[in-house]
Amino acid sequence: MTDMRQEIFHLEQDLTREKLKCRALEEELQTPLNIHRWRKLEVSLFRRLAYSLAYMSSRKALNYL
């Protein structure tokens, strides 16, 4: 019986964590901050931006294989 209660407790924790992620992503969609972050990065750290974009494109290519 205690194993079942522990399982329920962990599942509820996972559900709560996923709900928080979902809520954060919904808020991010309503007020996208990434645009400003990338713009600041583009202006101040061009080399890092280039590396980041290359890394993201390579990750995306690997995910499609």
RODO-2510 file (C-alpha; in nm, 4 decimals, decimal comma):
residues 65
     n   res          X          Y          Z
     1     m     0,0000     0,0000     0,0000
     2     t     0,2821     0,2429     0,0791
     3     d     0,4458     0,1699    -0,2578
     4     m     0,1265     0,2732    -0,4305
     5     r     0,1092     0,5953    -0,2257
     6     q     0,4693     0,6769    -0,3110
     7     e     0,3986     0,6153    -0,6784
     8     i     0,0953     0,8444    -0,6649
     9     f     0,3015     1,1095    -0,4866
    10     h     0,5772     1,0969    -0,7507
    11     l     0,3266     1,1053    -1,0345
    12     e     0,1577     1,4097    -0,8828
    13     q     0,4965     1,5799    -0,8520
    14     d     0,5712     1,5064    -1,2167
    15     l     0,2302     1,6360    -1,3197
    16     t     0,2797     1,9573    -1,1216
    17     r     0,6247     2,0069    -1,2740
    18     e     0,4873     1,9599    -1,6264
    19     k     0,2011     2,2010    -1,5581
    20     l     0,4521     2,4641    -1,4454
    21     k     0,6588     2,4124    -1,7599
    22     c     0,3470     2,4431    -1,9719
    23     r     0,2404     2,7631    -1,7966
    24     a     0,5876     2,9143    -1,8371
    25     l     0,5901     2,8318    -2,2082
    26     e     0,2435     2,9810    -2,2540
    27     e     0,3576     3,3019    -2,0857
    28     e     0,6690     3,3042    -2,3051
    29     l     0,4467     3,2809    -2,6130
    30     q     0,2367     3,5741    -2,4969
    31     t     0,5410     3,7939    -2,4318
    32     p     0,8345     3,6546    -2,6305
    33     l     1,1567     3,7586    -2,4628
    34     n     1,3833     3,5528    -2,6850
    35     i     1,3705     3,8144    -2,9605
    36     h     1,5296     4,0704    -2,7350
    37     r     1,7815     3,8220    -2,5979
    38     w     1,8953     3,7281    -2,9480
    39     r     1,9078     4,0912    -3,0551
    40     k     2,1313     4,1786    -2,7583
    41     l     2,3475     3,8753    -2,8264
    42     e     2,3719     3,9635    -3,1940
    43     v     2,4950     4,3119    -3,1191
    44     s     2,7328     4,2380    -2,8346
    45     l     2,8661     3,8890    -2,8975
    46     f     2,8583     3,8179    -3,2698
    47     r     3,1039     3,5270    -3,2570
    48     r     2,9092     3,3528    -2,9806
    49     l     2,5879     3,4018    -3,1770
    50     a     2,7459     3,2414    -3,4834
    51     y     2,8623     2,9440    -3,2775
    52     s     2,5217     2,9115    -3,1143
    53     l     2,3407     2,9172    -3,4475
    54     a     2,5799     2,6598    -3,5936
    55     y     2,5338     2,4391    -3,2882
    56     m     2,1544     2,4629    -3,3045
    57     s     2,1475     2,3818    -3,6760
    58     s     2,3732     2,0809    -3,6275
    59     r     2,1566     1,9573    -3,3388
    60     k     1,8479     1,9980    -3,5544
    61     a     2,0145     1,8032    -3,8368
    62     l     2,1109     1,5223    -3,5986
    63     n     1,7570     1,4989    -3,4644
    64     y     1,6194     1,4439    -3,8144
    65     l     1,8565     1,1543    -3,8907
***
